[in-house]
Structure formats: structure tokens, C-alpha cells
């Protein structure tokens, strides 16, 4: 028997048979065993023609070149900073990628970024052994002052941002908060305390209902009702 | 004398009632609860995360670290002395070996995936319950897995082969007893854990493995359902 045995948006568990036949192709998160396509992780089934792929629903952040992430400074060395990336690996920010200022030999680097401070940075390089280099050169990359940081699932980040940033823009407009979403699942929110809480509640709602359709409308009405309360 | 009827009136190939739930520990990356009869296991998965001590790091692959712990009040008999013991160390090791074949940690060099299995209530079959819970928790943590792992203990009570022995059967006084914990990958039918305490004949072992296979498939269905239910809750 040949064919796909699951439907789009089904939830597949590891080892589940998704389809049978050599004409069906294994996509991301799946593997072929004999003529069967099996699930290689827990995920949401997506069908693209003859390809079956799985969208991950949980898991830690995996560093990727080009991602904009929010990091915490955990160590200051001779020629740079070590950053916690909210993944299994720490990142290195070297002096030359941090600033174009002249820094004298032996200068105190904590005057730029001190221990415990959070920064928005971009991943410049990742090696096979997951050594990460980040840079501060680019639009919007800066040190974060004030506000608060919350942690969300890294796989929900695209839904929080929305198409071309539509979702996060909607929250920003409704709550008058500054929001920066890091690909590594850290979100920085700054505004008045009441508005910060409204933004957090909206983000938590997106996180919980991210795999359902009609999300934008739901969040829109959610933001409107929370406005009336305040 | 022969063992005609099981003490709790189950069929010889029938397991105790099973219950499973995923996502029970909020702060963990993945978690699960698995109950079989009076044996209850919670598993929490953290990682992949930074591995210390550094000499344990493997630049080619991430490693799996399991910790099996029976809580002091968990046993139906005497109080369990808290902390590690020879027994818990062994079970932690075999759990790790039972779960490794399904995991692919090559994408996470130098890191570790920690699995903590806690048992607040036990009555025989605790390592199998632990493995079932751990495999669901690993899937919930979003790791690359070829399959789930289902485990059950089978064995011999007097002249009969039975599935899922409870404490009264493990300590059956009127005849020989053998306890055989089995873990397998239900998709491929491969065995990842096989231990035995006691004596059985070759034929009996074959019969026991067949029974284990059937029971594991039943357990697999429960595990699968629990994993899917977590994401259907909102709908």
C-alpha cells in the first residue's frame, strides 16, 4: 500500500509511520526506514506535495547564523565578552565586533558591557562544535536598559513576530511598549508596568495557542478587552 | 502446586491499569508522568545544556545522563534511605542504555541531556515505569528520536508466565519466581533492555518475550495518546 497516512496539522510522535511508498519523500524531522516514512521527533505534520515534514513544537534553541538574539553577559575577558545565549552553548563577542571606538590595551571592558547586562546581538558565525561568534554591528543591535525580559518557547517566536512583524507591531501599538523579540526565545519589554503586564499576557496567549488558526483576530480582541479593564 | 489465578484476579497477560500524562513539570524542558498500578514515575528532562564537569564533554556527540530516585516514603514496605544506592546507580545506568538507541544527540556536541526520574509511589516494575515516563519526557523536550521506548516487566510465578508482576507476585512464597524487565522500541520491535532475576527455561523466556512485546504495544498506545493530548488541550 502506498500513500500518506496522516493529515496536515496532525501531531506526530517519534516512530509513528507517516506514509508508505518510495514516491513519498522525508522532509525535516522525519526519516525513511525501508519504504516507510517515520516521525523523527514530536511535531506538527506539514505536507508539501510529496514531501512530509514535521514542525517542531518544543525544544531548546539551536544557534543559527544570522539570528538576532538577546544575550546576557556572563564573563568579561581580555579581548571580549562571553554571553549566555539561552541554549546549550555560550557565545563570544570580541572587542572588534562590539564597537568601533578605540579601546586602549588593558582598558576596563565593563564600561561597555558589564556582567549581568543584556544585549541584542546577531550571530555572525557558528562552528560544527557550536562555538558562536556574535556581532553588535547592525541596525537595532544594542545594550538593553530598563524593561523586563521574559522567556518563551523558541519555536513560538515566528508566531509572536507574525508575518513581517505584524503580530509584534500590533502588541506594540496596543500597549505602547517597546518590544524586542530574540530568536533564542528571550523577549524584552519596556513600558509602564501595567502595559508591560498586558504585553506579557498577550505573548503568553500567543505561546499557548500558536498552533491554532485565527490567532491574529484572537489576540486583537484580547488586547482590546484588556484595554477596557485598565 | 500451581499458580492458577493471579492474586489481584488479572489475566496472565494483562497489565495493571495504566495512566500517562505529558507536561506535568512546568519548569522542565520536557516532562511526563507514568502510572502502572501502584507504581508512579515522574520524569523531567533538562537540556541539551552546558555540561560540567568539562572532562565528561564529548566533542562528537551530546551525552545522556539519567538519574533514578525512589523517594523515602515511596515503598510499600520500609522507608527507603534517601540518596543514591548501589541499586539506584544500576537502574540509572540501565535506563540510560535503554533510552540511548532511540536518541540522536550528534547535533549537540559537548552538551548533556539530563533526565531525572522520581518515584513517589512504588510497587514493583519501577524501572520500567521510569523508562516509559522518561521516553515520553524526552519526546516532549523536542529531541531527535527515532522511536519511543516502552517497557514492562514479565516473569514467571511458579509454573506460569505472567505480565507486569506486582509485589505480591515478586515475593510469591510457594514456588520459583523470575522477574524479567524488558524495554523495546515498539516501531521496530528491537529490545533495548533485558534483565532477569531468577530462573526460567529457554521456552519460558521465549514465551515471556512474546508477552512483553504485546504488552509494550499496549503501553505504546497509551504513551502516544498522552503525547498527542498535550497539544489538543487548547483546542
Contacts between the chains, C-beta under 8 A, distances in Angstrom:
chain1	res1	chain2	res2	distance
A	11	B	227	7.5
A	11	B	228	4.9
A	11	B	231	5.1
A	11	B	232	7.5
A	13	B	139	6.1
A	13	B	148	6.5
A	13	B	223	7.7
A	13	B	224	5.1
A	13	B	227	4.7
A	13	B	228	6.7
A	14	B	102	7.1
A	14	B	139	5.3
A	14	B	145	3.8
A	14	B	146	6.6
A	14	B	147	5.6
A	14	B	148	5.5
A	15	B	102	7.7
A	15	B	145	7.4
A	15	B	146	6.4
A	15	B	147	3.3
A	15	B	148	5.5
A	15	B	185	6.9
A	15	B	186	6.8
A	15	B	187	3.8
A	16	B	187	7.9
A	16	B	224	7.2
A	17	B	187	7.7
A	31	B	146	7.1
A	33	B	188	7.7
A	38	B	146	7.3
A	38	B	147	7.8
A	38	B	187	6.7
A	40	B	104	7.7
A	40	B	144	5.7
A	40	B	145	6.8
A	40	B	146	6.5
A	41	B	139	7.4
A	41	B	142	6.4
A	41	B	143	6.9
A	41	B	144	5.5
A	41	B	145	6.0
A	42	B	139	4.7
A	42	B	140	6.6
A	42	B	142	6.3
A	42	B	145	7.9
A	42	B	227	6.2
A	56	B	142	5.4
A	57	B	142	6.8
A	57	B	231	6.4
A	58	B	29	7.3
A	58	B	30	6.6
A	58	B	140	6.2
A	58	B	141	6.4
A	58	B	142	3.8
A	59	B	29	7.4
A	59	B	141	6.4
A	59	B	142	2.6
A	59	B	143	6.9
A	60	B	29	6.2
A	60	B	47	7.0
A	60	B	48	5.9
A	60	B	49	7.5
A	60	B	141	7.9
A	60	B	142	7.5
A	62	B	107	7.3
A	88	B	47	6.7
A	88	B	48	4.2
A	88	B	49	5.0
A	88	B	50	5.8
A	88	B	62	7.7
A	88	B	108	5.9
A	88	B	110	7.9
A	88	B	111	3.9
A	89	B	50	7.2
A	89	B	110	7.7
A	89	B	111	7.3
A	90	B	50	7.2
A	128	B	109	7.5
A	129	B	59	6.0
A	129	B	109	5.4
A	129	B	110	6.7
A	130	B	108	7.7
A	130	B	109	6.1
A	130	B	110	7.0
A	130	B	111	7.9
A	155	B	142	7.5
A	208	B	234	6.1
A	209	B	234	5.6
A	211	B	231	6.6
A	211	B	234	7.9
A	212	B	234	6.6
A	212	B	235	6.5
